[in-house]
Amino acid sequence: MPITVDIDVMLVRRKMSVGELADRVGITPANLAVLKNGRAKAVRFATLAALCAALDCQPGDLLRWEPADGEEAPDGVTRVGEPGRG
């Protein structure tokens, strides 16, 4: 999947357990595991907002787009970090 979920990274940075985050966000640890392991098909904006509030971060700290093998970004999309771009 081209969307990578980096909840684990933020959990380490915040020294927080999955159970504690699930309690703060108001979701089950099982549903949080589905999201953090990249198996979720969707995430509600309310859940994303609650995650950001609990982890004191921005949505972009939790989600990032990575092209699949052989896939390129659509024309006009700036890729941060590429030479000569954003």
N, C-alpha and C positions, 0 to 999 in steps of 0.2 A: 504494500500500500504506500502511496507516495506521501501520506501524512504520517509523520513520526511524533509520538507522544513522549515528552520528556518529564513526566511527573516524577520519575525516580531521581532525576538530577536535582529537582527542586526539593524533594524530600531529604536528600543528603545535605544540601546546602542549608536547609532549615532545621536539620537534626530532628526530624519528625518521623514517626512511624506511620505505616499505612493505616493502622487502626485509629490513631489519633486524627489523621487527616479525614478519614471517613466520618468520624464523630463530628468534627468541626463543620464538614460540608453537609452532613445529613443524608449520606448514602451508605449502603452496606459495603463492608470491605470487599465482598465478592463483586459488586458492580464497579467499585474503584479498581479492582484488579483487572476486570475486562477492559476498562478504559486505559489504564497505565500499560497494559501489555499489548495495546494496539489492536485488540479484537473488536472494539466498538465500531458500529457502523455510523453512529451519530452521537453528538453530545448537545444537550440543551444549553442555550446561552445562560440560563439561570445556574446550571451546574458549573459551567465554565467560570462564571462570575464568582460563585462561591469558592471554587478552587483557587482563583486568583486572590480573593480576599483572605482565605486561610493561609495561603503561602506567601502573601505580600509580593505578588508578581504580576506581570502582564500576560495576556493570552499568548503572545509570541514567545514567552519563556517556557510555555507548556507544549505548544504545537509548532511544528515546522514542516514545510513542504520539501521533499526530496524527490527528484525525478527518478523513475524506475530505470533499470538498465536500458539504454538506448533511447530513452524518452528525453525530449528537450522541452524547455519552457516555451509557452506560446510566444509569438512575436510581440515585442513591445514590453515584455515583462523583464524587469531588472532583477538580476540575481546578485544579491549582496555577497561581497567577498571575491567576485570574479575580477580579474585584472581589467581595468578600464571601465568598470561598472560600479554603481552605487557604493 
